[in-house]
Structures are given as structure tokens and as C-alpha cells.
Amino acid sequence: MHSTLSIYSKITFSGTIMINSEVMHL
């Protein structure tokens, strides 16, 4: 369960970076 939470955090962190880069690009 801890590993699943870690993976979820990685995905969320990557998604946040993608959203931020898109906003900055616009």
C-alpha cells in the first residue's frame, strides 16, 4: 500500500509539472 501511494504521488507530481509547464507556455 505504501508503494502504491508513492506511485500515485509520482504521477500527481508529474501531472502538476505538466500543467504548470502548459500554463507557462500559454
C-alpha positions as CSV (number, residue, x, y, z in Angstrom):
1,M,0.0,0.0,0.0
2,H,2.9,2.4,0.7
3,S,4.4,1.7,-2.7
4,T,1.0,2.4,-4.3
5,L,0.8,5.8,-2.5
6,S,4.4,6.5,-3.7
7,I,3.5,5.8,-7.3
8,Y,0.3,7.9,-7.0
9,S,2.4,10.8,-5.6
10,K,4.9,10.5,-8.5
11,I,2.0,10.6,-11.1
12,T,0.4,13.5,-9.4
13,F,3.7,15.4,-9.1
14,S,4.4,14.7,-12.8
15,G,0.9,15.9,-13.7
16,T,1.4,19.1,-11.7
17,I,4.6,19.8,-13.6
18,M,2.9,19.2,-16.9
19,I,0.1,21.6,-16.0
20,N,2.5,24.2,-14.8
21,S,4.6,24.0,-18.0
22,E,1.5,24.3,-20.1
23,V,0.3,27.3,-18.2
24,M,3.7,29.0,-18.5
25,H,3.8,28.1,-22.2
26,L,0.5,29.9,-22.7
